[in-house]
Each structure stands twice: as structure tokens, then as C-alpha cells.
Amino acid sequence: MSFVNELKKVCGTNILLEKKDLYVYAHDTSQNPDNIIIPLAVVFPRNTQEVSKILKILYKYNIPCVPRAQGTNHCGGTRLTRDSVVVHFSKMDKIIEIDKKNLIAKVQPNVVIGDLNKELDKLNLFFPPDPSNLAVSTVGGAISLCAGGPRTFKYGNTKDYVINLEVVLSDGTIVETSKDLAKNVTGYNLTSLFVGSEGTLGLICQATLKLIPKPEQRLLTLAYFDSLEDAAKCVNNVINSGFIPSTLDLLDNNTIKTIEKFNPCGLLTDKEAVLLIELDGFKKSVEYELEILKEILIKSNALKIIQAKNEEENEEIWRARRSSYSAVTQLKPNVVTEDIVVPRSEIVECVKKINEISNKYNITVCIMGHAGDGNIHPNFALDLSCEEEKNNFEKLKDELFAYAISVGGTLSGEHGIGLHKKKYLKAALDCASLDIMKKIKKMFDDKNIINPDKMFNYD
Ligand SMILES: Cc1cc2nc3c(=O)[nH]c(=O)nc-3n(C[C@H](O)[C@H](O)[C@H](O)COP(=O)(O)OP(=O)(O)OC[C@H]3O[C@@H](n4cnc5c(N)ncnc54)[C@H](O)[C@@H]3O)c2cc1C
């Protein structure tokens, strides 16, 4: 029997085989029009047992698989590099259990983070990781990339909220990485190994997540500056003042203007930079912190300080901030978002450097970032069908990553390496640690059929 017939036996009608249906799964959010490979098939398993059966078949026939959620990653993580079957998790999208007593949620991988938080909200609970596309980003995708977002500064990123995983390995073996317990140091931390592994070690079929109580109040302050230097200094002044805001996000003037052009929400376009500083916690402590924050902002040369009046206004501003990527997509046919991290003390230089390199190669850039974490996202608007622009962009990236590494920074804080940054990995990692990573990959995936060619090459 051919592998297709065997897959059909497991999946029933939950399989796509027609070229016209498969084409869309050759693409993801990451922009690269070259080398498109259309999948051999796309399968939609409904549970862990089906995933295991599918992987056993692929293992037997030596056929690679690419795990896929919504395909919204920026690193080419769901692109195909060779003839493969896409395992699509859209039919595994149930919240299995929310256990308020033990502050955990058990979910299937394709639960959307925004939807999970809507359910948690009803119980006054909260799952902090908040990639800006949380309206579509899934738990499985976020775990595989160790996604973060603005709140990472106070709450940490996805790795801090994953307690236990059910994973299927390349030969179909089902593994539970830990227990549904708040604490567990019994053996190696296998759970952590899968968080951020970009779907290259196994397929995540269930996750137990840590929850926290929802803060009683959130207060968003917008602080405008007429120089990026002042905004960056202000970030340090806030941090040194003894309390931790939940967000310390920075937008440059180009980003402010682009948001206001396409998704207006009343941001001040004549200012060089704005910080989005959110305080959360008990009402009384937030009010107390707000007084201190205002003093710091004034001392840090903030030109204008605007307070969101209520939760709705809060949400409206965050909606506009989250729409910054889609606003930039209106500037040119392609947008590539980068994700470098630098020491916080380097933020001003980093922003200057990004502008300098972008000017040198004549590429439009809108800069924003989770300034509290030193995680800067330049959104480059360009036309990748123009050969000159494409070549210039390659040179720009070479310089950008070389700069980040030279100041003690790195390639990615939350978007991952995937295909697009793998050529820089050697420069960013210690040789011995890269060697260990390759050994781990080989141990979990002896045939190199689980999301092959992502992060690094097998040999
Ligand atoms: C507009 C926009 C804004 C964004 N903002 C942020 C941000 O602020 N912070 C941030 O951290 N990220 C951000 N992202 C990227 C974000 O990290 C990803 O979009 C998201 O975390 C995962 O997306 P997804 O669910 O579509 O997964 P996909 O893109 O489908 O997959 C992501 C990776 O996980 C693997 N994978 C998916 N499911 C599984 C599974 N069940 N088992 C094993 N491997 C699996 C895939 O092979 C791939 O390598 C943004 C993206 C967009 C488009």
C-alpha cells in the first residue's frame, strides 16, 4: 500500500491531496517568494493517537513532515524545504480543562491564545504570553517558538508558563515530558527542551499551562519624547525606580506615522518616540506606582504624558500597537520583521544603527520594540521582486546581525530562527552548544524527518 493510502486510512476525509488545495500550505507569513515547495499532502489529525499513527507511516516511508498551526511565524518555520507532508493542527483546538484550584489549563495545541484568555477572563485568571497576533497565534505555535510579546518584561515568556507537554516523536512514540504539577525537578527538564524547538524535535499534541490570577487593574500610560535617546534613558529610569511595569514598549516616529496613516488611534505623529508603559496589579498599588511613574517621566523629559482613561481606551491603544505590522504592509509589497536583542544599555545605539544601515541600503524601516527587554523589531518595507532591493536587503541583514552579535546581543528574542536566520546561527552560538543541539536533534529524529532544515543543517 502507498503512504497516501495508509494516511487515508488514518485520516479519513481529513486529508488534502489536490494541488490546488495544497498550494496555500507552501506559504507562511515569512516573506520569501523563492523556492516554493508544495506539500505532498496535508493531514488534519484529531487527537494524539492519530498524530502517532501518521508519524509511524511517515517514519516507515522516510517522508518528512512539517507541523503547522496558523503559519503566522516570521522565520519560515512552516515553509517546506523538501517533499513533505504538512501536519496541520487545526482540528486539535479544544480547551480540555481549566483547573482554577491548581491554576493550570490543559489545552490542545491549536487553541488560540486570545480565545484562551477570553475564557480565563471569566474566571479572573490570566495566561500572560501575548504575541501581538494573539487573535490568531496558537498555543502550539507559541510554545514551539517560545513566543513573548510586550508583557515579557514583567511576566516572562512562554517557557515560564509551560508545565507539561504530550509530544509525539518521529517514530510515533508518545511522550509525556513532566507532570501537571507546579514544581517538578524529577529528572531532566524535557519540557524546556521542546519549548522553542521550532517543531524540529517532535509534535506537541497537548500542553499543560501555568496560569496566574488576573491583575485587578491595568493602567496604560503613553509618554512622548522628542528624541529616542530620552525615551531610552527613560526606560532605564523607570526600571531603576523599584517597580516593574508589565510593558515598556517603544515606537519610533516612522511607526507612529504609519499606524496613524492606516489604523489611526490618535497617536501624536509630531513626536520622535513614544513609550507604552502599562502598570498592573492591585488598584491601590497601581495608583501609587502611577504617581511615581509620572514623576520619573517628567524628570526624563517626556513632552506629553497621556493616560488611557479606562479598559476600553487601553485596549484601543494596544489594538493600534498590534496593528503596526499590518500598517507597514501597506507601504510596500513585502514586510520583513526582524527580532534582534541587545543589552538594554545599547538600545539607543541599536536604533541609530538600524536607521543608518537602512539608509545606506535605501530600505524603509519602522522601528518598534520591547525596550524593557532590549528586543527590537525593525519592520522593513520592501519589494522582494526587485532584484536590487532583495540583494541590498541581504547585505542589510548581514550588517544588522553582525552588529547585534558584536555588542553582546543575538539574532532573535521571540520569533525564532527557522529558515531565514539559520545562516547566522554559527556566529551567534558557542561552537560547543551548537554541536550539542545537533546531537539532540539526531537523538530525537534519527531520520531527519521532523521539520528538517530549520535552525541548522543536520550534518
Ligand atoms: C502581526 C504579527 C505580530 C507578531 N507579534 C509577535 C510578538 O509580539 N511576540 C512574539 O513572540 N511573536 C510575535 N509574532 C510571531 C508569533 O510568534 C507567531 O505568530 C506565533 O507564536 C505562532 O504562530 P502560529 O500559531 O501561527 O504557528 P505557526 O506559524 O504555524 O508555527 C510556528 C512554528 O511552530 C511549529 N509548530 C506549530 N505547531 C506545532 C505543534 N503542535 N508541534 C510542534 N511544532 C509546531 C511550526 O513548525 C513552526 O516552526 C507575530 C506574528 C505576526 C504575524
Ligand as a Chemical Component Dictionary entry (heavy atoms), coordinates in Angstrom:
data_LIG
# 
_chem_comp.id                   LIG 
_chem_comp.type                 NON-POLYMER 
_chem_comp.pdbx_formal_charge   0 
_chem_comp.three_letter_code    LIG 
# 
loop_
_chem_comp_atom.comp_id 
_chem_comp_atom.atom_id 
_chem_comp_atom.alt_atom_id 
_chem_comp_atom.type_symbol 
_chem_comp_atom.charge 
_chem_comp_atom.model_Cartn_x 
_chem_comp_atom.model_Cartn_y 
_chem_comp_atom.model_Cartn_z 
_chem_comp_atom.pdbx_ordinal 
LIG C1  C1  C 0 1.396 40.541 13.115 1  
LIG C2  C2  C 0 2.269 39.627 13.940 2  
LIG C3  C3  C 0 2.714 40.064 15.166 3  
LIG C4  C4  C 0 3.505 39.225 15.953 4  
LIG N1  N1  N 0 3.929 39.667 17.172 5  
LIG C5  C5  C 0 4.653 38.839 17.957 6  
LIG C6  C6  C 0 5.085 39.279 19.268 7  
LIG O1  O1  O 0 4.818 40.390 19.715 8  
LIG N2  N2  N 0 5.801 38.405 20.004 9  
LIG C7  C7  C 0 6.118 37.151 19.544 10 
LIG O2  O2  O 0 6.761 36.401 20.273 11 
LIG N3  N3  N 0 5.766 36.741 18.325 12 
LIG C8  C8  C 0 5.029 37.544 17.517 13 
LIG N4  N4  N 0 4.644 37.104 16.282 14 
LIG C9  C9  C 0 5.057 35.766 15.824 15 
LIG C10 C10 C 0 4.413 34.707 16.674 16 
LIG O3  O3  O 0 5.453 34.227 17.493 17 
LIG C11 C11 C 0 3.850 33.567 15.941 18 
LIG O4  O4  O 0 2.953 34.102 15.020 19 
LIG C12 C12 C 0 3.116 32.607 16.896 20 
LIG O5  O5  O 0 3.737 32.463 18.130 21 
LIG C13 C13 C 0 2.930 31.227 16.369 22 
LIG O6  O6  O 0 2.151 31.288 15.280 23 
LIG P1  P1  P 0 1.246 30.114 14.792 24 
LIG O7  O7  O 0 0.362 29.634 15.871 25 
LIG O8  O8  O 0 0.643 30.596 13.521 26 
LIG O9  O9  O 0 2.293 28.924 14.474 27 
LIG P2  P2  P 0 2.965 28.553 13.080 28 
LIG O10 O10 O 0 3.492 29.763 12.443 29 
LIG O11 O11 O 0 2.075 27.690 12.275 30 
LIG O12 O12 O 0 4.172 27.653 13.600 31 
LIG C14 C14 C 0 5.243 28.203 14.294 32 
LIG C15 C15 C 0 6.326 27.133 14.497 33 
LIG O13 O13 O 0 5.855 26.140 15.379 34 
LIG C16 C16 C 0 5.829 24.851 14.772 35 
LIG N5  N5  N 0 4.601 24.222 15.256 36 
LIG C17 C17 C 0 3.332 24.692 15.181 37 
LIG N6  N6  N 0 2.502 23.870 15.845 38 
LIG C18 C18 C 0 3.254 22.863 16.341 39 
LIG C19 C19 C 0 2.978 21.704 17.132 40 
LIG N7  N7  N 0 1.752 21.420 17.559 41 
LIG N8  N8  N 0 4.000 20.881 17.451 42 
LIG C20 C20 C 0 5.270 21.160 17.051 43 
LIG N9  N9  N 0 5.589 22.228 16.311 44 
LIG C21 C21 C 0 4.600 23.075 15.978 45 
LIG C22 C22 C 0 5.883 25.114 13.280 46 
LIG O14 O14 O 0 6.511 24.054 12.575 47 
LIG C23 C23 C 0 6.717 26.390 13.220 48 
LIG O15 O15 O 0 8.077 26.093 13.271 49 
LIG C24 C24 C 0 3.856 37.922 15.468 50 
LIG C25 C25 C 0 3.405 37.492 14.220 51 
LIG C26 C26 C 0 2.615 38.340 13.443 52 
LIG C27 C27 C 0 2.129 37.849 12.106 53 
# 
loop_
_chem_comp_bond.comp_id 
_chem_comp_bond.atom_id_1 
_chem_comp_bond.atom_id_2 
_chem_comp_bond.value_order 
_chem_comp_bond.pdbx_ordinal 
LIG C1  C2  SING 1  
LIG C2  C3  SING 2  
LIG C2  C26 DOUB 3  
LIG C3  C4  DOUB 4  
LIG C4  N1  SING 5  
LIG C4  C24 SING 6  
LIG N1  C5  DOUB 7  
LIG C5  C6  SING 8  
LIG C5  C8  SING 9  
LIG C6  O1  DOUB 10 
LIG C6  N2  SING 11 
LIG N2  C7  SING 12 
LIG C7  O2  DOUB 13 
LIG C7  N3  SING 14 
LIG N3  C8  DOUB 15 
LIG C8  N4  SING 16 
LIG N4  C9  SING 17 
LIG N4  C24 SING 18 
LIG C9  C10 SING 19 
LIG C10 O3  SING 20 
LIG C10 C11 SING 21 
LIG C11 O4  SING 22 
LIG C11 C12 SING 23 
LIG C12 O5  SING 24 
LIG C12 C13 SING 25 
LIG C13 O6  SING 26 
LIG O6  P1  SING 27 
LIG P1  O7  DOUB 28 
LIG P1  O8  SING 29 
LIG P1  O9  SING 30 
LIG O9  P2  SING 31 
LIG P2  O10 DOUB 32 
LIG P2  O11 SING 33 
LIG P2  O12 SING 34 
LIG O12 C14 SING 35 
LIG C14 C15 SING 36 
LIG C15 O13 SING 37 
LIG C15 C23 SING 38 
LIG O13 C16 SING 39 
LIG C16 N5  SING 40 
LIG C16 C22 SING 41 
LIG N5  C17 SING 42 
LIG N5  C21 SING 43 
LIG C17 N6  DOUB 44 
LIG N6  C18 SING 45 
LIG C18 C19 SING 46 
LIG C18 C21 DOUB 47 
LIG C19 N7  SING 48 
LIG C19 N8  DOUB 49 
LIG N8  C20 SING 50 
LIG C20 N9  DOUB 51 
LIG N9  C21 SING 52 
LIG C22 O14 SING 53 
LIG C22 C23 SING 54 
LIG C23 O15 SING 55 
LIG C24 C25 DOUB 56 
LIG C25 C26 SING 57 
LIG C26 C27 SING 58 
# 
